[in-house]
């Protein structure tokens, strides 16, 4: 289960990073703002993935 979830989390993070890059290019943000956007979005996504993993573990047990 953990290996499947790690693959799922990696795919989700790759997709969201691609969407963030597209957003930054479209909005023509400078490098500092791009870095801040990537950092914030990745932290939020990791927190959401950890919470969802913990919920799946609690349901499975």
Buried (B, 14 or more C-beta within 10 A) or exposed (E): EEEEBEEEBEEBBEEBBEEBEEEBEEEEBEEEEBEEBBEEBBEEBEEEBEEBBEEEEEEEE
